[in-house]
Amino acid sequence: MSKTKGNVVDPLDVIQRFGTDATRFTLAAMAAPGTDVAFNESRTEGYRAFANKIWNAARFMFMNGERIAPGLQPAAAAFTTSTLEDRWILSRFNRVTKEVNDALQTFRFHEAANQIYDFFWGEFCDWYLELIKSRLNAEEEVASRACSNLVNLFEAALRLLHPVMPFITEEIWQAMYDGKAPSRSISLAAYPRTDEKQIDPATESQMLILQDLIVSIRNLRAELKVEPKQKVPIQIFTQDSGVRSLVEQNQNAIERLTNIENIAFSQESLAKLPSTRSTAQFDVHVIYEKKIDVAAERERLTKELEKIEKEMANGQRQLGNEGFLSKAPANVVEGLRKRAEELKIIREKAQLSLSQLK
């Protein structure tokens, strides 16, 4: 980029239209080693939306902070892990922090930028903020703990994001301390480091199952064209007592995030029923009296089976490659074998559902 040669993109023009932070983030996210940056304004527009997402999350934090605990500042209280979502977001933050630090040390700026983006937008904003809303509106003690966790995590995430989006992070960080920040600038504050003890694979696995369930219910509602405000009951089948316990403990969150009115557990598989999604851990069926388009459902299941078969074939090819097995880390090989077993279960359920369609 040059503002003088006149034969390339003028950075000042891009900054004027999209903002400095969005421009910087675009360049960082596309700066893969050994390649030229093919600058794309549509990416910059997307990162401007990312900056807006950060502003909106900050407003949400300040609004609830003023209501629940006026004057609350980061580190005023320790991060508590009394709920699944708190343990999960703390684990994910530490894991992402490790990945970002590793990427920065080896000059893989594009990986660092994209990992921060995925965490801040997807995990923090889209999931964590939605999951804690009910606690922020609960009794004083519960709301205060949730608000303190939110403030501490947001401050740490700002420090993680600062190198690629310095202006928005500086402004929000200074506002969080109300002019009494511990350093003159966020750039002088310590960059986040990983606490390995706070990485919790079991909690992350539990949250993946919960997210899978919520997304499956949302997709079923969309396919059935259920009105957004209409509450519908669901049925769940699982042979894993841990999954059932997970659903029971997080029933309020599931009902709130999917707009359902009741969760019933089935004693037998639901895979043969229409309006059902199946994973290796559960079957979920939305109870909604509306005529199912059999042809469309058959087409969907056929495509799903093709996708499953393709993934199984790729996995079998890798597991049958001695060269790959001798070089790949043990956890990667074990993950492939575990996924192969899961795919067999999912394929059987999809085949059963397809055979029941008439």
SULNORKA-V686708 format. One line per field, one symbol per residue. burial: # if it has 9 or more other C-alpha atoms within 8 Angstrom, else .. A space follows every 50 residues. Layout:
burial = ???
This chain:
burial = .##.....###..##..###############...........##.##.# #.#...##..#..###.##...##.........################# #.##...#########################..##.....######### ###.########.#######.###.##...#...###.#.........## ..##.##.##..##.###.##..#.......#######....##.##... #..##..###..#..#..###########.#######.........##.. ##.##..##..#..##.##....##.......#..##..#.##.###.## ####....
